[in-house]
């Protein structure tokens, strides 16, 4: 019967992890930001919000009165 041993990798330090990130950063592609055109409120039809959801949004400080 074969025996298996588990080889653990040494713990990476924060400096090691940051170095890995710095080396990988040039490989990450960031898509260009595109502005989404605004839609006039007069063009929005048929949107229904359940009363419970409307109350939830109304109670949110950022959106509430």
C-alpha positions as CSV (number, residue, x, y, z in Angstrom):
1,X,0.0,0.0,0.0
2,X,1.5,3.4,-1.0
3,X,2.1,6.0,1.6
4,X,1.6,9.6,0.8
5,X,3.2,12.5,2.6
6,X,1.9,16.0,2.5
7,X,4.5,18.6,1.7
8,X,3.5,21.9,3.1
9,X,4.6,25.1,1.6
10,X,6.3,27.7,3.8
11,X,4.0,30.5,5.0
12,X,4.4,33.6,2.8
13,X,5.1,36.8,4.6
14,X,3.1,40.0,3.9
15,X,6.1,41.4,2.0
16,X,6.2,38.2,-0.2
17,X,2.5,38.6,-1.0
18,X,2.8,42.3,-1.8
19,X,5.8,41.5,-4.0
20,X,3.7,38.9,-5.9
21,X,1.0,41.5,-6.4
22,X,3.4,44.1,-7.7
23,X,4.8,41.6,-10.2
24,X,1.3,40.6,-11.4
25,X,-0.1,44.1,-11.6
26,X,1.2,44.8,-15.2
27,X,-0.6,41.7,-16.3
28,X,-4.0,42.8,-15.2
29,X,-6.0,44.6,-17.8
30,X,-8.4,47.3,-16.7
31,X,-11.1,47.9,-19.2
32,X,-11.7,51.6,-20.1
33,X,-14.5,53.3,-18.3
34,X,-17.4,54.0,-20.5
35,X,-20.1,56.4,-19.5
36,X,-23.6,55.0,-19.5
37,X,-26.0,57.4,-21.1
38,X,-28.7,58.7,-18.8
39,X,-32.3,57.8,-19.6
40,X,-34.9,60.5,-19.3
41,X,-37.5,59.7,-16.6
42,X,-40.2,60.2,-19.2
43,X,-38.9,57.2,-21.0
44,X,-39.2,54.9,-18.0
45,X,-42.5,53.0,-18.0
46,X,-43.9,50.0,-16.3
47,X,-41.5,49.9,-13.3
48,X,-43.2,48.5,-10.3
49,X,-41.6,48.4,-6.9
50,X,-43.2,46.2,-4.2
51,X,-44.3,48.2,-1.1
52,X,-41.9,46.4,1.2
53,X,-38.9,47.3,-1.1
54,X,-40.1,50.9,-1.4
55,X,-40.2,51.1,2.4
56,X,-36.7,49.6,2.7
57,X,-35.2,52.2,0.2
58,X,-37.1,55.0,1.9
59,X,-35.7,54.0,5.3
60,X,-32.1,54.0,3.9
61,X,-30.5,57.2,5.0
62,X,-28.8,57.9,1.7
63,X,-32.1,57.7,-0.3
64,X,-34.6,58.7,2.3
65,X,-36.1,62.1,2.8
